[in-house]
């Protein structure tokens, strides 16, 4: 088995592995725009056996310096090559010399033990919530306005110290992509990008002003979702189960149709009461 850095020439082989593992949607390994973004702004490796790509993995570094976090975005092995050690070998290459690590693990029986052996613990589930935006009402004193991806990224950088400009630009370039600001009493307190094809359309990532209490994060999510106008009225958001917006969405008839597990070397790498992360790029 040979682990190497991926190139643009591997896009078709990576897509084949993604499709073989049930990841054929937009913004997965089957999407050249997604893998292309990671090739430029992250790191992508492939596992080769006898000259054939049998798996791929990717990471994205969030932040700079000793506080930077390495997000594992993908780790997939063709089902015909399971049990040969490709996942462990790729993970070892991707997470070498990266002490602060996190990922959203699938519930596959092999996934959690693999990440636990790599120093991560399981902390809370990430719920894939979907529902009708027409069942939601914009909270009092809130408005949502369109912005540029640069404006959204600059607010997040100001609030968190982390530059996500490249990610927001890539998210906004997806089908239905739109950068928005959630404004309370005339002040922008949350910045988000909305995107996605078909049933995947919804909030991709949302950042809130530091120091905001959980109910502000809750209202920001509800306000952004209520402002959307998908053709069938349905949208999606991925929320930590403890997030302040989870309960009101469930009360409005939204449902969780899937979940991942947040795993990290430190539970403080994401705030489950306020964070609205991208499952792929956090």
N, C-alpha and C positions, 0 to 999 in steps of 0.2 A: 504494500500500500504506500502511496506517495501523496503527501499533502503539499500543495503549492498555492501561491497567490493566483487568483483568477484574473482573467483578462476579458476584454470585449469578445474575443473569439470563443469564449465559453458560454455566452448567453444562451444559445440553443440547448446546450447540454444541461445547464442549470435549470432551464425551463422544463426540460424533460423529467428531471428528478422532481421538481416541484409538482408537476402534474401527476406523476406516479404516486406522490404522497398526499394527493387531494388538495394541493394548493394551486389551483388553476385560475384564481380570480385576479382582477386588477389589483395592483400594488402588493403582489406576492412575488416569489421567485420566478413565476411565469411571465412577469411583466418586465420587459427590458428597461422601462423608465425607472422602475424601482431598483433593480440591480445596478443599472448605470449610475444612479445617484450614490449608491453605496460604494461602487468602484472608485468614485471621485472623492467622496467625503467620509468614507469608512474603510473597512477592510473586508474583502471577500476571499475565501479560500475554497478550493475544491479538493475532494479525495479522488484519486485515480487508482484503478486496479486494472492492470494489463492494458493500459492506454485508454481506458474508458472512465469517464467521470461518473462516479457512483454516489456522490454526496456533495453538499455545499454548506458553508456556514458564513455568517457575516456579523460584524460588530460595528458600532458607531460610538465614537468617543464624545461624551457630553461634558463640556467644560474644559478647563485648562489647569495645568499644574497639579499639585498633590491632591486637590479636591476633585479632580476629574473622575468621571464614572464611565466605565466601559459597558455599554449596553449590548447584550447578545441579541441581535435582531432575528437571526434565522439559524437553524441547525437541522438539516434534513438529509436522510440517507435513503436511497432507493430501497424499497422493501425487499428486493432480491439480494441485497447486500447487508441486511441486518445481521448483527451478531459477530461481525468481523472486526470491530473496533474502530470503524471510521469516525463515528461520532466523537468518541473520546480523543482520538488523534487530532481531529479538527479543532475541538475545544481547547486542547492543550496549546495548539499553535495560536489561536485567537486570544486566549486569556493569559498568555505569558507576560509576566511583569506588569500585571494590571490588578492591584490589590482591591480596588473598589469596583465591584461587579454587580450587575443585575440583569434580569431577564423576565419575560413572561412565559412561563413554562406551560406547555400543553399538559393535559392530564394523562398522556400516554404513560403506560406502566414503566417504561425505561427512562423517561425524561427526568422526573424528580430525583431518583437515585443518582443519575449522572451528574446533575447540577449540585446535589448535596455533597457528593464526593469532591467537587471542585470548590467547596468552601462556602456555598450559598445555603441559606435557610429559607423555608417557605413561610410567608408572612400573612398574606390575605389574597382572596380571589379577585380577579378582574372580571367583571360581568359585561357581556356583550348585550346591551339593552337596545331593544327596538320597539317602536310604537308610533302612534299617530300624533303628529305635532299639533293637530287641531284639538286634541284633548288637553292642551296646555294653554295657560294664560300668562301673558307677560306680567311679571310682578310689578306692583306699584312703584313708581319713581325710576323705572328702568326703560332704556331704549337700546336698540341695537343698530349700528350703522356700518356701512361698508367701508373698508380701508384697503390699503395696499399691503402686500406681504412684508414690505420693508417697514412700514409703520408698526405692524403687529410685532415683528421681530425686534424692533428697537425698544418697544415697551417691555417685552419680555427680558431683553438684555438689561434694561435699566432696573427692573425688579429683581432679577435673579443673578445678574452678572454673567450669564451664559449666552453666547451668541448662537442663536438658532436660525439665522437669516437664510442659510442655504436650505434648511429643512422646510421652513415656511414657504420659500419660493417653489420648492418641489411639490409640496402639498397643494399649493394654489394652482399649480399647472396640471393637476389631476382633473378628471372629468368632474364638472360641477364645482371646481375649486373657487373659493371665495374667502378672503380675509375680512374679519369683522371685529368691531370693538363693542363690548357691552358697557354701557354708560349708566351710572347711577347718580342722580342729581347733577347731571351735567359733567361728571368726571368719569373718564375711562378707568374702570377697575378690573377689567378682564379683556384679554386679547386672544383671539382664536382663529383657526383656519378650519373651514368647512369644505368637505370634498367627498368624492366616492362615486362609483358607478352603480346604478341600480339600487339593490337593497343595502349596499355598503355606504350609501350617502348619509352623511351626518357630520358631527363634530369629530375632527381628527385629533386635535390637540388644543387645549385651552390653558392659559396661564392667568393667574389672578395676582392682584397687587399684594405684596408681602404684608403680613400683619392682618390681612382680612380675616374676619371670623368665619367659621364654617357656613353660617347662613348666607353670607355674601357669595361664597363660592357656589352654594346651592342655587341662589337666585340668578347668578350669571349663567349657569348651565341651562336653567329653565328658560331664561330670557332668549338666549341664542337659539335654542331648539324651537321655541314658540315663534320666532321670527322667520323660520325657514318655510319655503313653499314648494316642497317636492310634488311632482305630478300626482302621485297617489296618496299624498299626505303623510307618508311614512318616512322615518329617519332612524338613525342609529347613533349611539354614543357608548364608548367603553368607559365604565366607571369602576373604581375600587369599590368593593362591597360596603366599606364603612363611609363612603363619600356622603356628604350631607344631601346631595341631590338624588341619591338612589331611592330612598323611601318615597318621596313625592312622585317620582316617575312610576314606580310600581303601583302607587295608589291611583295614578291616572290611567292605568291599564297597560303600561309598558311591560314587556316581558324579557327575561334573559334567555336567549336561545343557545348560549355557549358561555364558557368561562375558561380563563387561564389562571395560573397561580403566580403571583408576584414572588420572585425569589431574589435574594440579595445578600451581600456580605454584611449589610447593615440596614435595619428596617427604616432608618432615617433618610435613605437615599430618595425616597418619594413619600410625600405626605398623603396618606389615603383619605383624609377628610377634605382635601382641597385640590389635589392633583387630578387633571383630566389628561392622561397620557395617551400617546399613540402606541398601540400594542407592538408596532414594528420598530419605531424609533424613539419611543417614550417622550 
